[in-house]
Amino acid sequence: MAKKGKSLYRRLIPKFIRKRIDSNRDKKTILSYYNNLPETAISKEESLALKYLKENNLSVIPYSFASDYKSNDIQVFKDEKLKMHYVFYEGKRLYFKRQSSVRGIKRNYNYLRIEQDINSPHRYLTEDFTIDSNDILVDVGAAEGNLALSVIEKVKKVYLFETDENWIEALNATFAPWKEKVEIVNKFVSNQNEGNHVSLAQFFKDKEIFTFLKVDAEGSDEDVLNGCSNMLSSNVPLKLAVCCYHRPNDEHKFKNYLSKRGFSVSFSDGYMIFTEPATFSPPYLRKGILRAVKN
């Protein structure tokens, strides 16, 4: 569609209708791609995701368990002192951006619950892949900070890196009870050290090395890893949970990168579908979380 045509389309067609049209178009594109592959090229795990997609609307997490979660089941509370809203996450207050509506909080928190369901391809931790007592956790792309909040009482130290300034106030409110062991950093984590960008190698140059690294950098995940390549190549025990669905083939690229540095690598079960236009190309079914361990 030409630029002028796109502009007219956006002016004349309401957003909710455009989203439905775009979703149906993307669904057809995905199914057409896999229908043209030999059956032997499609794994059983991929077939399960495709079966769900054929029978349902397009979804980032194409599995039926997601429908078990309802936004209306969520209670949102207001901190009258801070004038901010929060929910209870594992018995602890999880605050949201000051400008967030109650409806938006319910929607976003519901998606967080789906992401971290035991069956979700976006789940960070498992019974065998955990954040342990006295770990030093680095969370790149912290957003709400739910991962850190779930382990805050047992970890030694937490570093929360978040580029969205609107999340910083909420993170400070969430982690106020543990502020002595939480550092919130409003910077882009990358392979550069200039302006508002910092590499983990530079940031931890004079600090105790972290032992667990979670990366959800919205497509800049590779830059985060490259920015601490010397630390990843060392013999220090380390665990990583890295999002690998933002760009095509990240799962293979990251697996090779970390395997060469002595890590044992595995992936979360199932697949995700990421329809960001800039990276919407095969493979459309992508692994969600890469888990890597070096003992």
C-alpha positions, 0 to 999 in steps of 0.5 A: 500500500502506497504512503498516501493510501496508508494515510487515507486508510488510517483516517477512514478506518477506525483503529479497532477495525484496522487491528482486526483487518491486520490480524486476519491478514497476518494469520493468513500469511502465517498459515499460508507459509506453513501450509506450503512447507513439507509435513516433515518440515513441521515439528509436532510442537509447531503443529500444536500451535498451528492447530490453535491458530487455525481454529482461533484468532491470531494471538502472541501466545497461541495456546488455549490456556490463555483463555483461562485468564480474565481481566475482570477477575483482577482487583486494582487498588489505589495507594491514596498517599502516592495516588498510584494504582497497584495489584497484589502479585504473590502477596506484594504490591506491584505498582503501575505507571501513574497515567495507567487507567484501571482498565489498562492495568487489568489488561496488562496485568492479565497478560503478565499472568498469561506470560508466566503461566507454567505452560507459557512459552514466555515463562522465565523460570521452571522448577529446574531453572531458578533464581536462587538465594543470594543471587545477584539479579540483573533485569534488562527491560524490567517494565513492571518488575514482576520477575524481580518482585517474585524473588526479591526476598531471597536474592542478594541484590537486584539491578533493574534496567528500564528505558521508559521513564514512566516506569521508574516511579512505579518501580521505586514504589514497588521496591520501596520495602527492599530499596537497600538491595535494589538499584533502578537504572534508567538507561538503554543497555547495549554494546555502547557506552555513550549518552543514555546507553551503557554496556553491562561490562562497563556498568559492572566494571567495579561491581560484584558480578551478577549471577542471573541475567534476564533480557527482554530488550524489545529486539535489542537483545543481541546488543545487550549480550554483545555488551557483556561478551567478556563476562559471558566468556569467563568461567564465572557461574551464570544463568541467563533467560533471554527473549528470542522471539523479537527477531527471526532466527534469534533463537539459533543465533543466541544458542550458537553465541552462548554455546560457544561460550560454554553455556548449556542452552535450552528453550521454553516449551511451545512457540510465540507469534510476534507480528511487529511489522519490521520483523514479521517474516519467517519463521513466524513461530518462534521460541519465546525464552532461551535459558542458558546455564554455566556452572 
